């Protein structure tokens, strides 16, 4: 058994080929392992989970290149279908262009479409960004009243979470916001490094291996 707390984990299934039966299996596994939530594609909602388990859904996934109105509608529908949390992808191209006004308004469009009690996590695809860009995107997320910044979709060829990115994200957002490390975390040692760097949530598809259960 590892030292990684199960209640920091979003137990995740976002494979395009995932079926309703696959989702049922990860819900059962999440309950068994004691994870904080399950994270699924919005088309899988609504799902039946015990009260102890939160439901997260992705938005604008995985490219982030969708128009803001589409992201907002997708997030709104997911919340109506039972999502307690939304993990949205920023428009990475706009971040690379340093169009911070667009990045902020894109996040705000999703935030404004959601009830106040629905948690909004902003996926920044940190492996694609420079340190300066990571800082600016985190500032945009904070300005748009998001609740978390998140490293990665786990689908980008540039890679997933890194300790350095998590540290920088935590330094930028301070204690007021959450930091979620996601993408390529497949063992307890890596997970513990992310937590030590400042992550207070982990996105994992390999939850059982990380927890050593």
C-alpha positions in Angstrom: 0.0 0.0 0.0 1.3 3.4 -0.9 1.3 6.7 1.0 -0.9 8.4 -1.6 -4.3 9.4 -0.2 -7.1 7.9 -2.2 -9.3 10.9 -1.5 -7.1 13.1 -3.7 -7.8 11.0 -6.8 -10.1 11.6 -9.7 -10.4 8.0 -11.0 -10.4 8.6 -14.8 -11.7 6.9 -17.9 -11.6 9.1 -21.0 -10.7 6.6 -23.7 -12.8 7.3 -26.9 -13.7 3.6 -27.1 -14.9 3.4 -23.5 -18.4 1.8 -23.2 -21.1 2.2 -20.6 -20.0 -1.1 -19.1 -16.4 0.2 -18.8 -17.8 3.3 -16.9 -19.7 1.0 -14.5 -16.5 -0.9 -13.8 -14.5 2.3 -13.0 -17.4 3.4 -10.7 -17.2 0.1 -8.8 -13.4 0.4 -8.7 -13.6 4.0 -7.4 -15.9 2.9 -4.6 -13.6 0.0 -3.7 -10.5 2.2 -3.7 -12.1 5.1 -2.0 -11.2 7.8 -4.6 -12.7 11.3 -4.5 -14.4 11.1 -7.9 -14.8 9.4 -11.2 -13.9 11.5 -14.3 -15.7 10.6 -17.6 -16.7 11.9 -20.9 -19.9 14.1 -20.9 -21.7 11.7 -23.2 -21.5 9.0 -20.5 -23.7 11.1 -18.2 -25.9 10.7 -16.3 -24.4 7.9 -14.2 -25.4 6.4 -10.9 -22.9 6.7 -8.1 -23.1 6.5 -4.3 -23.3 9.8 -2.4 -19.7 9.4 -1.3 -18.4 9.7 -4.9 -18.2 12.9 -6.9 -18.7 13.0 -10.7 -16.4 15.0 -13.0 -16.8 15.4 -16.7 -14.4 16.9 -19.3 -15.2 19.9 -21.5 -13.6 20.9 -24.8 -11.6 17.7 -24.6 -8.9 17.0 -25.6 -7.9 19.8 -28.0 -9.4 22.8 -26.3 -9.9 24.3 -29.8 -13.7 24.4 -29.6 -15.4 27.8 -29.6 -16.3 29.2 -26.2 -20.1 28.9 -26.7 -19.7 25.2 -27.4 -17.6 24.6 -24.3 -20.1 26.6 -22.2 -23.0 24.5 -23.5 -21.2 21.2 -23.0 -20.3 22.2 -19.4 -23.8 23.3 -18.7 -25.3 20.1 -20.0 -22.8 18.0 -18.1 -23.8 19.8 -14.8 -27.5 19.2 -15.6 -26.7 15.6 -16.0 -25.1 15.3 -12.6 -21.5 16.4 -12.9 -20.2 18.0 -9.7 -17.0 19.1 -11.4 -15.9 20.2 -14.9 -12.4 19.8 -16.3 -12.2 22.2 -19.3 -9.3 22.5 -21.8 -8.1 26.0 -22.6 -7.5 27.1 -26.2 -3.8 26.2 -26.2 -3.2 28.0 -29.5 -4.5 31.2 -28.1 -2.1 30.7 -25.1 0.8 30.2 -27.5 -0.2 33.5 -29.2 -0.3 35.2 -25.8 -3.9 36.2 -26.3 -4.6 36.3 -22.6 -7.9 38.2 -23.0 -9.2 35.3 -25.1 -8.0 32.7 -22.7 -9.6 34.4 -19.8 -12.9 35.0 -21.6 -13.0 31.3 -22.7 -12.6 30.1 -19.1 -15.1 32.7 -17.9 -17.7 31.5 -20.5 -17.6 28.1 -18.9 -17.6 29.4 -15.4 -20.6 31.6 -16.1 -22.5 28.6 -17.6 -22.2 26.6 -14.4 -23.9 26.8 -11.0 -21.7 28.2 -8.3 -21.3 24.9 -6.5 -19.9 23.1 -9.6 -16.1 23.0 -9.4 -14.3 24.2 -12.5 -10.8 22.9 -13.3 -8.8 24.4 -16.1 -6.5 22.1 -18.1 -3.6 24.2 -19.3 -1.6 21.5 -21.2 1.6 22.5 -19.3 4.0 20.4 -21.3 3.3 22.6 -24.4 3.8 25.9 -22.6 6.9 27.9 -21.5 7.2 28.7 -17.8 6.1 32.3 -18.6 3.0 31.0 -20.4 2.1 28.6 -17.5 2.2 31.6 -15.2 0.0 33.7 -17.4 -2.6 31.0 -18.1 -2.8 30.3 -14.3 -3.4 34.0 -13.8 -6.2 33.9 -16.5 -7.8 31.0 -14.7 -7.7 32.8 -11.4 -9.1 36.0 -12.9 -12.0 33.9 -14.4 -12.8 32.5 -11.0 -11.9 28.9 -11.7 -11.4 26.6 -8.8 -8.4 24.5 -10.0 -5.7 24.6 -12.6 -4.7 21.2 -14.1 -1.6 20.2 -15.9 -2.7 18.1 -18.8 -5.3 16.1 -20.7 -3.0 13.1 -20.8 -3.6 13.0 -24.6 -1.0 15.4 -25.9 2.1 14.1 -27.6 4.2 16.7 -25.6 3.6 14.8 -22.4 1.7 15.0 -19.1 2.4 16.4 -15.7 5.8 17.4 -14.4 7.0 18.3 -10.9 8.4 21.6 -12.2 5.0 22.6 -13.8 3.1 21.7 -10.6 5.4 23.7 -8.5 5.1 26.7 -10.8 1.3 26.4 -10.9 1.1 26.3 -7.1 3.4 29.3 -6.7 1.3 31.2 -9.2 -2.2 30.5 -7.8 -1.2 30.4 -4.1 -3.4 28.7 -1.6 -6.7 30.0 -2.9 -6.9 27.6 -5.8 -6.4 23.9 -6.3 -3.7 22.3 -8.5 -4.4 19.0 -10.2 -1.7 16.9 -11.6 -2.7 14.6 -14.5 -1.1 12.8 -17.3 1.5 10.0 -17.1 1.2 9.4 -13.3 1.3 5.6 -13.1 3.1 4.8 -9.8 3.1 5.9 -6.2 6.5 7.5 -6.3 5.5 9.9 -9.1 2.2 10.7 -7.4 3.9 11.5 -4.2 6.3 13.9 -6.0 3.3 15.7 -7.5 1.7 16.0 -4.1 4.9 17.3 -2.5 5.2 19.8 -5.4 1.8 21.3 -4.5 -0.9 19.2 -6.1 -4.0 18.6 -4.0 -5.8 16.5 -6.7 -4.5 13.8 -9.0 -6.1 12.6 -12.3 -5.3 8.9 -12.6 -6.4 6.0 -14.8 -3.9 3.8 -12.9 -5.4 4.4 -9.5 -5.1 0.9 -8.3 -1.4 0.7 -9.2 -0.7 4.0 -7.6 -2.5 3.1 -4.4 -0.9 -0.4 -4.4 -4.3 -2.1 -3.9 
